[in-house]
Amino acid sequence: MAKADANGMTNAAGIAYGDLIRRQRKAKKMNQEELGALVRVGKNAVGAWEAGRSRPDVGSVPVICEALDLSLEEFFGMPEERPGQLDERNGITPEERKTLLHRYGALNPYNRQVALRQMSMLREMQEDIRTPRKVIRLFRNELAASAGPGEVLDTARGEEVYLFADRIPETADEIIRVNGNSMEPTYYDGDQVLVRHAATVRPGEIGVFICGDTGYIKEYRKDGLHSHNPAYAPISFDGADAVRCIGKVLGRVTREDWADEEQYAAWQEFETKGR
Protein backbone atom coordinates (compact mmCIF):
# COMPACT_ATOMS: atom_id res chain seq x y z
CA MET A 1 0.00 0.00 0.00
CA ALA A 2 1.36 3.41 -0.91
CA LYS A 3 2.26 5.84 1.84
CA ALA A 4 0.83 9.35 2.12
CA ASP A 5 2.69 11.60 -0.27
CA ALA A 6 2.86 15.22 -1.38
CA ASN A 7 1.40 14.44 -4.83
CA GLY A 8 -2.11 13.75 -3.59
CA MET A 9 -2.15 10.05 -4.50
CA THR A 10 -3.40 9.02 -1.05
CA ASN A 11 -6.50 10.02 0.87
CA ALA A 12 -6.72 11.59 4.33
CA ALA A 13 -6.38 8.15 5.96
CA GLY A 14 -3.12 7.47 4.08
CA ILE A 15 -4.69 4.89 1.76
CA ALA A 16 -3.61 5.07 -1.87
CA TYR A 17 -6.52 5.84 -4.19
CA GLY A 18 -5.20 3.24 -6.63
CA ASP A 19 -5.18 0.49 -3.96
CA LEU A 20 -8.67 1.44 -2.86
CA ILE A 21 -10.04 1.35 -6.44
CA ARG A 22 -8.30 -1.95 -7.25
CA ARG A 23 -9.52 -3.64 -4.06
CA GLN A 24 -13.13 -2.59 -4.57
CA ARG A 25 -13.07 -3.34 -8.30
CA LYS A 26 -11.90 -6.90 -7.63
CA ALA A 27 -14.45 -7.32 -4.84
CA LYS A 28 -17.12 -6.40 -7.39
CA LYS A 29 -15.59 -8.93 -9.84
CA MET A 30 -15.11 -6.17 -12.39
CA ASN A 31 -12.21 -5.68 -14.79
CA GLN A 32 -10.55 -2.37 -15.60
CA GLU A 33 -12.34 -2.03 -18.92
CA GLU A 34 -15.78 -2.49 -17.30
CA LEU A 35 -15.05 0.12 -14.61
CA GLY A 36 -13.73 2.51 -17.26
CA ALA A 37 -16.94 2.14 -19.27
CA LEU A 38 -19.05 3.02 -16.22
CA VAL A 39 -16.92 6.08 -15.42
CA ARG A 40 -16.62 7.02 -19.13
CA VAL A 41 -12.84 6.73 -19.25
CA GLY A 42 -10.61 4.23 -20.98
CA LYS A 43 -9.04 1.09 -19.55
CA ASN A 44 -5.66 2.86 -19.53
CA ALA A 45 -6.98 5.61 -17.24
CA VAL A 46 -8.17 3.04 -14.69
CA GLY A 47 -4.80 1.30 -14.94
CA ALA A 48 -3.01 4.59 -14.27
CA TRP A 49 -5.16 5.18 -11.17
CA GLU A 50 -4.41 1.75 -9.79
CA ALA A 51 -0.71 2.05 -10.54
CA GLY A 52 -0.54 5.39 -8.71
CA ARG A 53 0.49 7.36 -11.80
CA SER A 54 -2.59 9.60 -11.57
CA ARG A 55 -5.78 9.95 -9.60
CA PRO A 56 -9.40 10.42 -10.71
CA ASP A 57 -10.73 13.87 -11.46
CA VAL A 58 -12.93 15.08 -8.62
CA GLY A 59 -15.92 15.12 -10.98
CA SER A 60 -15.51 11.38 -11.61
CA VAL A 61 -15.35 10.45 -7.93
CA PRO A 62 -19.13 10.17 -7.30
CA VAL A 63 -19.51 7.83 -10.31
CA ILE A 64 -16.57 5.69 -9.17
CA CYS A 65 -18.00 5.50 -5.65
CA GLU A 66 -21.41 4.50 -6.98
CA ALA A 67 -19.93 1.82 -9.25
CA LEU A 68 -17.76 0.37 -6.45
CA ASP A 69 -20.26 0.76 -3.57
CA LEU A 70 -18.01 3.22 -1.76
CA SER A 71 -19.14 6.28 0.20
CA LEU A 72 -17.44 9.59 -0.46
CA GLU A 73 -16.14 9.49 3.12
CA GLU A 74 -14.51 6.08 2.49
CA PHE A 75 -12.96 7.25 -0.77
CA PHE A 76 -11.47 10.40 0.74
CA GLY A 77 -10.55 8.71 4.03
CA MET A 78 -12.83 10.95 6.10
CA PRO A 79 -14.92 9.93 9.15
CA GLU A 80 -18.27 8.44 8.18
CA GLU A 81 -21.17 10.87 8.57
CA ARG A 82 -24.77 10.03 9.33
CA PRO A 83 -27.46 10.98 6.77
CA GLY A 84 -28.50 14.57 7.30
CA GLN A 85 -25.50 15.28 9.57
CA LEU A 86 -23.83 18.62 8.93
CA ASP A 87 -20.12 18.84 8.29
CA GLU A 88 -19.01 21.28 11.00
CA ARG A 89 -16.33 22.72 8.70
CA ASN A 90 -18.72 23.99 6.07
CA GLY A 91 -22.30 23.12 7.03
CA ILE A 92 -22.77 20.72 4.06
CA THR A 93 -24.53 17.38 4.47
CA PRO A 94 -23.15 14.23 2.76
CA GLU A 95 -26.18 14.25 0.44
CA GLU A 96 -25.46 17.83 -0.62
CA ARG A 97 -21.79 17.04 -1.19
CA LYS A 98 -22.67 14.06 -3.35
CA THR A 99 -25.13 16.13 -5.41
CA LEU A 100 -22.56 18.89 -5.90
CA LEU A 101 -19.91 16.46 -7.06
CA HIS A 102 -22.34 14.74 -9.44
CA ARG A 103 -23.32 18.04 -11.03
CA TYR A 104 -19.72 19.20 -11.23
CA GLY A 105 -18.73 15.88 -12.83
CA ALA A 106 -21.41 16.28 -15.51
CA LEU A 107 -19.78 19.49 -16.78
CA ASN A 108 -17.11 19.60 -19.46
CA PRO A 109 -13.63 20.90 -18.44
CA TYR A 110 -14.33 24.45 -19.67
CA ASN A 111 -17.63 24.74 -17.80
CA ARG A 112 -16.00 23.34 -14.66
CA GLN A 113 -13.57 26.26 -14.71
CA VAL A 114 -16.48 28.67 -15.25
CA ALA A 115 -18.32 27.16 -12.27
CA LEU A 116 -15.25 27.45 -10.05
CA ARG A 117 -14.75 31.11 -11.01
CA GLN A 118 -18.40 31.88 -10.33
CA MET A 119 -18.23 30.19 -6.93
CA SER A 120 -15.14 32.20 -6.05
CA MET A 121 -16.89 35.42 -7.05
CA LEU A 122 -19.99 34.51 -4.99
CA ARG A 123 -17.84 33.72 -1.98
CA GLU A 124 -16.10 37.11 -2.20
CA MET A 125 -19.45 38.87 -2.46
CA GLN A 126 -20.77 36.87 0.48
CA GLU A 127 -17.75 37.80 2.60
CA ASP A 128 -18.23 41.47 1.76
CA ILE A 129 -21.86 41.31 2.87
CA ARG A 130 -21.15 39.25 5.98
CA THR A 131 -18.35 41.50 7.27
CA PRO A 132 -19.79 44.75 8.65
CA ARG A 133 -17.87 47.99 8.46
CA LYS A 134 -16.13 49.02 11.66
CA VAL A 135 -18.14 51.57 13.64
CA ILE A 136 -16.96 53.67 16.60
CA ARG A 137 -18.74 55.92 19.07
CA LEU A 138 -17.62 59.53 19.39
CA PHE A 139 -18.77 62.48 21.51
CA ARG A 140 -20.42 65.28 19.52
CA ASN A 141 -20.20 68.61 21.33
CA GLU A 142 -23.31 70.76 21.09
CA LEU A 143 -21.18 73.86 21.45
CA ALA A 144 -19.65 75.57 18.44
CA ALA A 145 -16.31 77.19 17.74
CA SER A 146 -16.27 80.27 15.57
CA ALA A 147 -14.39 83.36 14.47
CA GLY A 148 -16.85 85.84 15.86
CA PRO A 149 -18.77 85.64 19.12
CA GLY A 150 -18.69 81.99 20.05
CA GLU A 151 -19.51 79.75 22.97
CA VAL A 152 -17.58 78.55 25.98
CA LEU A 153 -16.16 75.11 25.09
CA ASP A 154 -14.86 74.24 28.56
CA THR A 155 -18.15 72.74 29.71
CA ALA A 156 -19.10 69.98 27.28
CA ARG A 157 -22.70 69.38 26.36
CA GLY A 158 -23.64 66.88 23.72
CA GLU A 159 -24.22 63.23 22.83
CA GLU A 160 -22.46 60.15 21.54
CA VAL A 161 -22.79 59.49 17.81
CA TYR A 162 -21.70 56.64 15.52
CA LEU A 163 -19.15 56.90 12.73
CA PHE A 164 -17.60 54.44 10.28
CA ALA A 165 -13.99 54.07 11.40
CA ASP A 166 -12.67 53.23 7.93
CA ARG A 167 -13.30 56.78 6.72
CA ILE A 168 -12.06 58.86 9.66
CA PRO A 169 -9.01 58.89 11.94
CA GLU A 170 -9.72 56.80 15.04
CA THR A 171 -7.60 59.19 17.07
CA ALA A 172 -10.40 61.80 17.22
CA ASP A 173 -11.79 62.59 20.68
CA GLU A 174 -14.85 64.63 19.80
CA ILE A 175 -16.79 66.45 17.10
CA ILE A 176 -17.23 70.23 17.20
CA ARG A 177 -19.48 72.32 14.95
CA VAL A 178 -18.09 75.26 12.99
CA ASN A 179 -19.93 78.53 13.54
CA GLY A 180 -19.42 81.31 11.00
CA ASN A 181 -17.51 81.70 7.75
CA SER A 182 -14.06 82.75 8.94
CA MET A 183 -12.45 79.46 7.82
CA GLU A 184 -14.01 79.37 4.34
CA PRO A 185 -13.24 77.80 1.95
CA THR A 186 -11.59 75.16 4.18
CA TYR A 187 -14.54 74.82 6.56
CA TYR A 188 -18.02 76.28 6.21
CA ASP A 189 -20.62 77.39 8.69
CA GLY A 190 -22.33 74.30 10.11
CA ASP A 191 -19.54 71.86 9.24
CA GLN A 192 -18.80 69.28 11.90
CA VAL A 193 -15.10 68.65 12.39
CA LEU A 194 -13.14 65.89 14.11
CA VAL A 195 -10.93 67.11 16.93
CA ARG A 196 -8.13 65.33 18.75
CA HIS A 197 -7.43 66.81 22.16
CA ALA A 198 -4.00 68.45 22.31
CA ALA A 199 -2.39 71.25 24.27
CA THR A 200 -0.45 72.47 21.24
CA VAL A 201 -0.48 72.31 17.44
CA ARG A 202 2.34 73.01 15.03
CA PRO A 203 2.50 76.10 12.82
CA GLY A 204 0.27 75.63 9.78
CA GLU A 205 -2.08 73.23 11.55
CA ILE A 206 -5.70 74.05 12.33
CA GLY A 207 -6.74 73.83 15.95
CA VAL A 208 -9.50 74.68 18.39
CA PHE A 209 -8.54 77.51 20.71
CA ILE A 210 -10.02 79.28 23.73
CA CYS A 211 -9.49 83.01 23.94
CA GLY A 212 -11.19 84.54 26.94
CA ASP A 213 -14.53 82.80 27.05
CA THR A 214 -14.84 82.19 23.31
CA GLY A 215 -13.92 79.15 21.25
CA TYR A 216 -12.28 79.53 17.85
CA ILE A 217 -11.26 77.26 14.98
CA LYS A 218 -8.16 78.80 13.42
CA GLU A 219 -4.87 78.04 11.74
CA TYR A 220 -2.00 78.45 14.16
CA ARG A 221 0.97 80.56 13.13
CA LYS A 222 3.76 81.99 15.25
CA ASP A 223 2.30 85.48 15.10
CA GLY A 224 -1.26 84.48 15.99
CA LEU A 225 -4.40 82.63 14.96
CA HIS A 226 -5.33 83.08 11.30
CA SER A 227 -8.61 82.73 9.42
CA HIS A 228 -8.70 81.35 5.88
CA ASN A 229 -11.29 83.96 4.93
CA PRO A 230 -9.27 87.15 4.19
CA ALA A 231 -12.12 89.29 5.53
CA TYR A 232 -11.11 88.35 9.08
CA ALA A 233 -8.02 89.76 10.81
CA PRO A 234 -5.70 87.44 12.74
CA ILE A 235 -6.04 87.08 16.50
CA SER A 236 -2.71 88.09 18.03
CA PHE A 237 -1.18 86.70 21.19
CA ASP A 238 -0.44 90.09 22.76
CA GLY A 239 -4.00 90.79 23.88
CA ALA A 240 -5.17 90.87 27.45
CA ASP A 241 -6.92 87.49 27.14
CA ALA A 242 -4.80 84.36 27.30
CA VAL A 243 -5.06 81.97 24.34
CA ARG A 244 -4.85 78.23 24.85
CA CYS A 245 -5.21 75.28 22.54
CA ILE A 246 -7.64 72.47 23.33
CA GLY A 247 -7.26 70.31 20.22
CA LYS A 248 -6.18 69.74 16.64
CA VAL A 249 -8.75 69.67 13.83
CA LEU A 250 -8.36 66.43 11.86
CA GLY A 251 -10.95 66.98 9.16
CA ARG A 252 -14.59 67.34 8.29
CA VAL A 253 -17.23 64.69 9.00
CA THR A 254 -18.90 63.85 5.67
CA ARG A 255 -22.32 62.38 5.00
CA GLU A 256 -20.75 58.98 4.25
CA ASP A 257 -19.06 58.89 7.68
CA TRP A 258 -22.25 58.66 9.72
CA ALA A 259 -23.42 55.29 11.00
CA ASP A 260 -26.35 54.32 13.21
CA GLU A 261 -26.91 52.28 16.35
CA GLU A 262 -27.91 49.18 14.39
CA GLN A 263 -24.69 49.26 12.37
CA TYR A 264 -22.70 49.76 15.57
CA ALA A 265 -24.43 46.73 17.13
CA ALA A 266 -23.61 44.63 14.04
CA TRP A 267 -19.93 45.56 14.32
CA GLN A 268 -19.90 44.79 18.07
CA GLU A 269 -21.44 41.37 17.42
CA PHE A 270 -18.86 40.69 14.72
CA GLU A 271 -16.04 41.68 17.11
CA THR A 272 -17.47 39.52 19.91
CA LYS A 273 -17.54 36.45 17.66
CA GLY A 274 -13.85 36.93 16.92
CA ARG A 275 -14.25 37.97 13.27
JOFENLIN-V877499 format. One record per pair of residues at least 6 apart in sequence whose C-alpha atoms are under 6 Angstrom apart, sorted by the first residue. I is the first residue (numbers start at 0). J is the second residue. D is the distance in Angstrom with one decimal. If there is no record, write none. Layout:
i->(I & I)
j->(J & J)
d->(D & D)
This chain:
i->(1 & 3 & 3 & 8 & 9 & 9 & 10 & 10 & 11 & 12 & 17 & 17 & 17 & 21 & 23 & 31 & 31 & 32 & 35 & 35 & 38 & 47 & 48 & 58 & 58 & 58 & 59 & 61 & 72 & 83 & 84 & 85 & 85 & 131 & 133 & 133 & 133 & 134 & 134 & 134 & 134 & 135 & 135 & 135 & 136 & 136 & 137 & 137 & 137 & 138 & 138 & 138 & 139 & 139 & 139 & 139 & 139 & 140 & 140 & 140 & 140 & 141 & 141 & 143 & 143 & 143 & 143 & 144 & 144 & 144 & 144 & 144 & 145 & 145 & 145 & 145 & 145 & 146 & 146 & 149 & 149 & 150 & 150 & 151 & 151 & 161 & 161 & 162 & 162 & 162 & 163 & 163 & 171 & 171 & 171 & 172 & 172 & 173 & 174 & 174 & 174 & 175 & 175 & 176 & 176 & 176 & 177 & 177 & 177 & 178 & 178 & 179 & 180 & 180 & 181 & 181 & 182 & 182 & 182 & 183 & 183 & 191 & 191 & 192 & 192 & 192 & 193 & 193 & 193 & 194 & 194 & 194 & 194 & 195 & 195 & 196 & 196 & 197 & 197 & 198 & 198 & 199 & 202 & 202 & 203 & 204 & 204 & 205 & 205 & 205 & 206 & 206 & 206 & 206 & 206 & 207 & 207 & 207 & 207 & 208 & 208 & 208 & 208 & 208 & 209 & 209 & 210 & 210 & 211 & 217 & 217 & 217 & 218 & 218 & 223 & 223 & 223 & 224 & 224 & 225)
j->(15 & 9 & 13 & 15 & 15 & 16 & 75 & 76 & 76 & 76 & 48 & 49 & 51 & 49 & 67 & 42 & 45 & 42 & 41 & 42 & 62 & 53 & 54 & 100 & 103 & 104 & 104 & 101 & 79 & 92 & 92 & 91 & 92 & 266 & 163 & 164 & 266 & 162 & 163 & 164 & 263 & 161 & 162 & 164 & 160 & 161 & 159 & 160 & 173 & 158 & 159 & 173 & 157 & 158 & 159 & 173 & 174 & 156 & 157 & 174 & 175 & 156 & 157 & 175 & 176 & 177 & 178 & 177 & 178 & 214 & 215 & 216 & 177 & 178 & 179 & 215 & 216 & 181 & 215 & 213 & 214 & 213 & 214 & 212 & 213 & 258 & 259 & 256 & 257 & 258 & 256 & 258 & 193 & 194 & 195 & 194 & 195 & 194 & 192 & 193 & 194 & 191 & 192 & 189 & 190 & 191 & 188 & 189 & 190 & 188 & 189 & 188 & 187 & 188 & 226 & 228 & 226 & 227 & 228 & 227 & 228 & 251 & 252 & 250 & 251 & 252 & 248 & 249 & 250 & 246 & 247 & 248 & 249 & 246 & 247 & 245 & 246 & 245 & 246 & 244 & 245 & 244 & 219 & 220 & 219 & 218 & 219 & 217 & 218 & 248 & 216 & 217 & 246 & 247 & 248 & 215 & 216 & 245 & 246 & 214 & 215 & 243 & 244 & 245 & 242 & 243 & 241 & 242 & 240 & 224 & 225 & 226 & 224 & 225 & 234 & 235 & 236 & 233 & 234 & 233)
d->(5.3 & 5.3 & 4.8 & 5.8 & 4.0 & 5.5 & 5.0 & 5.3 & 4.8 & 4.6 & 4.9 & 3.6 & 5.5 & 5.9 & 5.8 & 5.5 & 6.0 & 4.6 & 5.1 & 5.4 & 6.0 & 5.7 & 5.1 & 5.7 & 5.6 & 3.4 & 5.7 & 6.0 & 5.6 & 5.6 & 5.6 & 5.4 & 4.7 & 5.7 & 5.8 & 5.5 & 5.8 & 5.5 & 4.5 & 5.3 & 5.3 & 5.7 & 5.5 & 6.0 & 5.5 & 4.7 & 5.3 & 5.4 & 5.8 & 5.7 & 4.4 & 4.8 & 5.5 & 5.4 & 5.9 & 5.6 & 4.5 & 5.7 & 4.5 & 5.8 & 5.3 & 5.5 & 4.7 & 6.0 & 4.8 & 5.7 & 5.7 & 5.4 & 5.7 & 4.7 & 4.7 & 5.8 & 5.9 & 4.5 & 5.6 & 4.6 & 5.9 & 5.6 & 5.5 & 5.0 & 5.7 & 5.3 & 5.9 & 5.3 & 5.3 & 5.0 & 5.7 & 5.4 & 4.7 & 4.9 & 5.4 & 5.9 & 5.8 & 5.3 & 4.5 & 5.9 & 5.0 & 5.4 & 5.5 & 4.8 & 5.9 & 5.6 & 5.5 & 6.0 & 5.7 & 4.4 & 5.4 & 5.2 & 5.3 & 5.0 & 5.9 & 4.7 & 5.7 & 5.4 & 5.5 & 5.0 & 5.3 & 4.6 & 5.5 & 5.9 & 5.4 & 5.9 & 5.7 & 5.5 & 4.3 & 5.6 & 5.8 & 5.3 & 5.5 & 5.9 & 5.4 & 4.6 & 5.7 & 5.3 & 5.3 & 5.8 & 4.0 & 5.5 & 4.3 & 5.2 & 5.5 & 5.7 & 5.3 & 4.7 & 5.7 & 5.6 & 5.8 & 5.5 & 4.1 & 5.5 & 5.8 & 5.8 & 5.5 & 4.2 & 5.1 & 5.6 & 4.6 & 5.7 & 5.2 & 5.7 & 5.1 & 5.6 & 4.4 & 5.8 & 5.7 & 5.4 & 5.9 & 4.6 & 5.2 & 5.6 & 5.6 & 5.6 & 5.6 & 5.1 & 5.5 & 4.4 & 5.7 & 5.4 & 5.0 & 4.6)
